[in-house]
Amino acid sequence: MGTLSIEALSFSYPGRDEAVLDQVTLAMPAGGIFGLLGPNGAGKTTLIALVAGQLRSAAGRIVLGGEPLERARRTRPDFLGIVPQEYAFYPMLSCRENLRFFGGVQGLGGPRLKERIDAVAAFARIEGVLARRAGQLSGGLKRRLNLAIGLLTEPQVLLLDEPTVGVDPQSRAFLLDSIRALARADRVIVYTSHYMEDVQALCDRVAIIDRGRVLVSGTMSEVLQDGAGLLTLRLRAPLPPGLAAEWRSRYALHEDGETRYRLSISAAAEIAPVIDAARAAGCEPLAISYGQRDLEQLFMQLTDRSLRE
Amino acid sequence: MRRLLALWKKEWLALARDVHGLAVLFLMPAAFIVIMSLTLSDAFKGDRGPQTEFAVLSPDPTLADRFASSLSGEGFRAVAAPAGETAARESVRNGKPPLALLVPGGFARALAAPPSGTDVPELVLLVDPTLPPMQLLAFQQRALGVALELRVAEMVRRAGGTAGAVPDLKRAATLSVETVGNPGARRPSSVQQNVPAWLIFGMFFVVMPISSLFIVERRDGTLARLVAHGVPFSMLLLGKVGPFFAVNLAQAALMLAAGRVLVPWLGGEALALPARWDLLAAVAACTSFAAIGWGLLVAASARTLEQATVIGGVGNILVAAVGGIMVPRFVMPQAMQTLADFSPMAWALDGFHAVILRQGAAADIAAPCAKLLALAIVLLALALAIHHRRRVLGPAQ
């Protein structure tokens, strides 16, 4: 089991001129978690749908460990698991009936099916609600059932499309821990989310796509590396206007919010005077980073701030 | 096979918990049967339809013409007589024409004989069992009236234009009625007429649960998930056929039971069951396949539940109205009757009538069953083609 490689993939929906994906090339190695980011309409869901086999007729290739994905799909239909952002199960069925059904359509049966249901229920901690109708579960439990269904066949490729959307912080933390535990040497995990901090904390590789093109791709540390000497400060209070004007002229100050600032510093030696000046102005720094952006900054920088459809 | 079994089981469970869908499938047609059978029971005893065709057979062409011209008009129209009594029976059995009057040889001589009071000449009327009783009654009276007219004319002629002995005008002739094909030669009751019609109507309503379940699957991403798991779209459709076929057969059993038990319990007549259960099952099966095919097409083509409700529900009602489910075809104008030939519900109705009312053989249901099966195949192919053309499984893409 090697890398899931997407090679020069292009796709347009029938009847539409513009390409949703345009020569997308990505390498998603096994063993880690690959974060796929992009604003709404960037092409993420289309890319996931092509990998999942829900869409066809794309130009380019998708290869898993050297084997074309379509061949793998034909010979080993259980190699892929998907956890969509929708609650993709039957609300009128119980959790156990849902697990049995999705296991059955993937070719599981008998003791093996029972064993896998027990295993994924334990993993997602839904053993206590297996007899309850899925539609009656809380949002967090629904997300966990959604995840459990995706894990029934111990898939080699796991596609997680916004798996934590709409849940409370406790359930979200549990889901993130669970997903982290799923990473293993023979498994490719692709994770999409709009929660940048989740992606930054969870993924070891990331790609940002927009308007069907890959804007950046690499390991998390690579893409967050900032060669422009960017100093990011989060202060206890907003800068006084005088100091803000001075920094604006000297360090190309950029304000991300009322108390969050980015400055272009040419030499590390300038950091200490800047921090001292902030303290003197009554703006105690709460967080300082230099030479590295956070994922949200990078995302906004690459995709611009305009609102999307 | 394991996949298909899993799909069938899921469909069963989903359907069994869809209370509203089940109510539409089972309670609605049962209610229609009871209500329509009871409310139309009087109408079926005294109804009259426009332009009902009849034929007159007699060895005496002049007498046959006389009967034909006197009986024509006010809703009855004479057509060319079949070659003989056997051909006439076969024609009436097929409902074309629904009435054939057999005037025996020597009928004119018998009319000329002095009235004896008990020994009167006999006419035989062959009747299609689907003919409403009111039309039959009207035709009977007219036929007896023509016989009486002939006898009075003969008497006046013999009396040299003067009044003679006054004959018993009410007993100029007797008329025996024979219902061709019906068990015990009994006339079909309103329940006999209503059960097939509303059963078909109910069976076609599987379009609602099929399409709504399918659209919810597409909307909620379960369909996309199943495709990602390598389940072919054709198998997803097959997964719907098995359970809903069983539902349709259960509907048929329940509707027959309603006609047999519920309607008489409420004061109506009981449904007379056909002798050939195998043919009844064959017609029900073919009707079911057509109904399921229609459901799958709506499921594949409608994008929202609202669309499916409108296309499926309104489509069913239109096809039912055109197909003689709500209004018998014989009361429709000729153009509408021609249009009815294109309604799948009319084909199904022909099949059920052939079995339940006419006690027909396999040959009698071959044509309607073939049409229904062909339609099912076409609808299924269209559903697959629409899916293939879209290649998009959910609104998110």
Interface residues (C-beta under 8 A of the other chain):
Chain A: Y13 P14 T45 T46 A49 A52 G53 Q54 L55 R56 S57 R73 R74 P77 D78 L80 I82 P84 Q85 E86 Y87 A88 F89 Y90 P91 M92 L93 E97 R100 F101 F102 G103 G104 V105 Q106 G107 G109 I149 L159
Chain B: R2 R3 L5 A6 L7 K9 K10 L13 A14 R17 D18 R219 D220 G221 T222 A224 R225 L226 V227 A228 H229 G230 V231 R389 R390 R391 V392 L393 G394 A396 Q397
